[in-house]
């Protein structure tokens, strides 16, 4: 019996190199998935995996990673490990941007709050900017407490509005401090804090389990001076004694410790040590002038979560590297 003739298929057999090139093109240029490519080429999905691997090994395909994206990841991981933070979020960009850092924190803040929390809120341009963009979400039984007394700010924001805006965004109860951040004398500060209404408001500070704050700088144009809390001579005195930044309008040293001085006995509000050990400390700051102070705050253990921008994060990491080299 004569052998059976096979009918031509009309398809020229594909050479292995052709299949590799075709698979690479479909995968990297046309964004086709491996199953689709396997069906198109008439081979198994496992063959496509092999073709793509060979394309990389033969340098047919060069896989490049965006160095800027990975720099953010590297800095975030370094800061998280160095300071024992629960999370670090870094806004992209090559320039310092208070707005981006604040916006990033505003989008994430709702996920850091739980029913029954008492959130302490500091003041400043960063916190105010955050309050303008915070994602609105109902948080049952939330209390928001102003951590710093009233400040006569020339910038269109104050300590009361920072707390009240955030409380409103989450449908929470707001407790404002109806006293100035600083008064004329220690005797006046003591007398005001004994008033029943003020004492009750200050008592709320003992119940905060989470805090939202920024770090102030020790520069002559910082908010601590322009708001009238400290004068140039006061600032010079604290700096001479080792102040590198501020938390809740109180000076801290390089190790992050509160540095009491000539202003403290006249001030009304929370002291930095009350933020240490909270379940959540949310630090949001940006700027070249803030790097040393932010590093001190992180060293001092005030934060569990950090929100900043890429240049600031890089500066804090480099400062830490220099200190250990």
C-alpha positions in Angstrom: 0.0 0.0 0.0 1.6 3.3 -1.1 2.4 5.8 1.7 -0.3 8.4 2.4 0.6 11.8 1.2 0.4 14.7 3.6 -1.2 18.0 2.5 0.9 21.1 2.7 -0.2 23.4 5.5 0.8 26.6 3.7 2.7 27.8 6.8 6.5 28.0 6.7 8.0 26.6 10.0 9.1 29.4 12.3 12.8 29.3 13.3 13.6 29.6 17.0 15.2 33.0 16.6 12.2 34.3 14.8 9.9 33.1 17.6 12.1 34.7 20.2 12.0 38.1 18.4 8.3 37.9 17.8 7.5 37.0 21.4 9.7 39.8 22.6 8.0 42.3 20.3 4.5 41.2 21.3 5.3 41.3 25.0 7.3 44.5 25.3 5.9 46.6 22.5 2.3 45.5 22.1 1.8 44.7 25.8 0.3 41.3 25.0 0.2 38.8 27.9 2.0 35.5 27.7 -1.2 33.5 27.0 -2.2 35.7 24.1 1.3 35.4 22.6 1.3 31.6 23.0 -2.0 31.4 21.1 -0.8 33.8 18.4 2.5 31.8 17.8 0.9 28.4 18.2 3.1 27.3 21.1 2.7 26.6 24.8 2.8 29.4 27.4 5.9 27.8 29.0 7.6 28.2 25.6 6.8 31.9 25.7 8.4 32.2 29.1 11.5 30.6 27.7 11.6 32.8 24.7 11.4 36.0 26.8 14.1 34.7 29.1 16.4 34.0 26.1 15.6 37.5 24.7 17.0 39.0 27.9 20.0 36.7 28.0 21.0 37.5 24.4 20.6 41.2 25.0 17.8 41.4 22.5 15.8 43.1 25.2 17.3 45.5 27.7 15.2 46.0 30.8 15.8 49.4 32.4 14.5 50.6 35.8 13.7 54.2 36.5 16.4 55.3 39.0 14.3 58.1 40.5 11.5 55.7 41.3 13.9 53.3 43.0 15.6 56.1 44.8 12.3 56.9 46.5 12.0 53.2 47.4 15.6 53.0 48.7 15.3 56.2 50.8 11.9 55.0 52.2 13.3 51.7 53.2 16.5 53.2 54.7 14.5 55.7 56.9 12.0 53.0 57.9 14.7 50.7 59.1 17.0 53.3 60.6 14.3 54.9 62.8 12.0 52.0 63.3 9.1 53.6 61.5 5.9 51.8 60.5 5.7 53.5 57.2 7.4 56.1 55.0 5.8 57.8 52.1 7.8 60.0 49.8 6.3 62.4 47.2 8.1 62.4 43.8 9.9 65.4 42.3 13.3 66.9 42.1 12.5 70.0 44.2 11.4 70.6 47.8 7.6 70.7 47.9 5.6 71.3 51.1 2.4 71.0 49.0 3.2 67.6 47.7 4.2 66.2 51.1 1.1 67.7 52.7 -1.2 66.3 49.9 0.3 62.9 50.2 -0.3 62.8 53.9 -3.8 64.2 53.4 -4.7 61.3 51.1 -3.3 58.7 53.6 -4.6 60.2 56.9 -8.0 58.6 56.8 -6.5 55.2 56.7 -4.5 55.9 59.9 -7.6 56.8 62.0 -9.9 54.4 63.7 -13.2 54.8 65.6 -12.6 56.1 69.1 -9.3 57.8 68.4 -8.2 61.0 70.0 -6.0 62.8 67.5 -3.7 65.6 68.6 -3.1 68.2 65.8 -0.3 70.8 65.8 -0.2 73.8 63.6 1.8 75.4 60.8 1.7 75.8 57.0 2.2 72.1 56.4 -0.6 71.0 58.7 -2.9 73.7 57.4 -2.2 72.7 53.8 -2.9 69.1 54.7 -6.2 70.1 56.3 -7.3 71.8 53.1 -6.9 68.6 51.1 -7.7 65.8 53.5 -10.0 63.1 52.1 -13.3 63.4 53.9 -14.5 60.2 55.6 -16.7 59.7 58.7 -14.7 58.3 61.6 -17.1 57.4 64.5 -16.4 58.8 67.9 -13.3 60.7 66.8 -11.9 63.6 68.9 -9.5 66.1 67.5 -7.5 68.1 70.0 -5.5 71.3 69.3 -2.1 70.7 70.8 -0.8 74.3 70.7 -2.5 77.4 72.0 -3.8 80.2 69.7 -1.1 81.8 67.5 -1.3 85.2 65.9 -0.2 84.0 62.4 0.3 86.5 59.6 -0.1 83.7 57.0 -3.9 83.2 56.9 -3.9 80.1 59.0 -3.8 79.4 62.8 -3.7 76.6 65.3 -7.5 76.6 65.8 -8.3 76.2 62.1 -5.8 73.4 61.6 -7.6 71.3 64.2 -11.1 72.3 63.3 -10.8 71.6 59.6 -9.5 68.1 60.2 -12.2 67.4 62.8 -14.9 68.6 60.3 -13.4 66.4 57.5 -14.0 63.3 59.6 -17.1 64.3 61.4 -15.3 64.4 64.7 -15.5 66.4 67.9 -13.0 69.3 68.0 -11.4 70.5 71.2 -9.7 73.9 70.8 -7.4 75.6 73.3 -9.0 79.0 74.0 -5.7 80.5 75.2 -2.7 82.0 73.5 0.3 79.8 72.8 2.4 82.2 74.8 1.5 84.8 77.4 3.3 87.7 79.0 4.5 85.9 82.2 4.8 82.6 83.9 2.3 83.7 86.5 -0.3 84.5 83.8 0.3 81.0 82.2 -0.2 79.3 85.5 -3.4 81.3 86.3 -4.9 80.6 82.9 -4.3 76.9 83.2 -6.1 76.8 86.5 -9.3 78.2 85.0 -11.8 75.3 84.8 -12.6 75.7 81.1 -9.0 75.8 80.1 -8.1 73.0 82.5 -10.7 70.8 80.9 -9.4 71.5 77.5 -5.8 70.8 78.5 -7.0 67.6 80.1 -8.0 66.3 76.7 -4.3 66.3 75.7 -3.8 63.5 78.2 -6.1 61.3 76.1 -4.6 61.6 72.7 -3.4 58.3 71.2 -2.4 59.7 67.8 -0.7 62.9 66.8 -0.3 64.9 63.6 2.6 67.3 63.5 5.3 69.1 61.5 8.8 70.1 62.4 9.7 73.8 62.5 13.0 75.2 61.6 15.4 77.4 63.7 15.9 79.9 61.0 15.3 83.6 61.6 12.3 83.5 59.1 10.7 80.5 60.7 7.1 80.6 61.9 8.2 80.6 65.6 9.6 84.1 65.0 7.2 85.5 62.4 4.2 84.5 64.5 5.6 86.3 67.5 6.1 83.3 69.8 9.9 83.9 69.9 12.0 86.9 69.1 15.4 86.9 67.4 17.2 87.0 70.8 15.1 84.1 72.0 15.9 82.1 68.9 19.6 82.9 69.3 19.6 81.7 72.9 18.0 78.4 72.1 20.2 77.8 69.1 23.3 78.5 71.2 22.2 75.8 73.6 21.8 73.3 70.8 18.3 73.7 69.4 17.9 72.3 65.8 14.1 72.3 65.3 10.7 72.6 66.9 7.8 70.3 67.7 4.5 71.9 68.8 6.4 75.3 69.1 8.9 73.8 71.6 12.6 73.6 70.8 14.3 70.2 70.5 18.0 69.3 70.4 20.0 67.1 68.0 18.9 64.0 69.9 15.3 65.0 69.7 14.9 65.9 73.3 12.8 68.8 74.4 15.1 71.8 75.2 13.4 73.9 77.9 14.4 77.6 78.0 13.3 81.1 78.6 10.0 80.8 76.8 8.6 77.5 78.1 7.2 78.7 81.4 5.1 81.3 79.5 3.8 78.8 76.9 0.5 76.9 77.1 0.1 73.6 75.2 1.5 70.1 74.8 5.2 69.5 75.3 7.0 67.2 72.8 7.5 64.4 75.4 3.8 63.7 75.4 4.0 62.6 71.7 6.6 59.9 72.4 5.2 56.5 72.8 1.8 57.2 71.1 0.4 54.4 68.9 0.7 56.7 65.9 2.9 59.8 65.4 2.4 61.3 61.9 5.3 63.6 60.9 4.7 65.7 57.8 7.4 68.1 56.7 9.5 69.2 53.8 12.4 71.6 53.1 16.1 72.0 53.2 15.9 74.0 56.4 13.9 71.2 58.1 16.2 68.3 57.4 18.3 68.6 60.7 15.2 69.1 62.8 13.3 66.2 61.1 16.3 63.9 61.7 16.2 65.0 65.3 12.5 64.3 65.6 12.9 60.9 64.1 15.9 60.1 66.4 13.8 61.2 69.3 11.1 58.7 68.6 8.2 61.0 68.0 7.1 59.6 64.7 5.8 56.2 63.5 4.8 57.5 60.1 6.7 59.9 57.9 5.4 61.9 54.9 7.9 64.1 53.0 9.3 64.7 49.5 12.3 63.2 47.7 14.9 65.9 48.3 14.1 66.1 52.0 14.2 62.3 52.4 17.5 62.2 50.6 18.9 64.9 52.9 17.8 63.0 56.1 19.4 59.8 54.8 22.7 61.6 53.9 22.8 63.3 57.2 22.5 60.0 59.0 25.1 58.4 56.8 27.5 61.2 57.6 26.9 60.8 61.3 27.8 57.1 61.2 30.7 57.3 58.8 
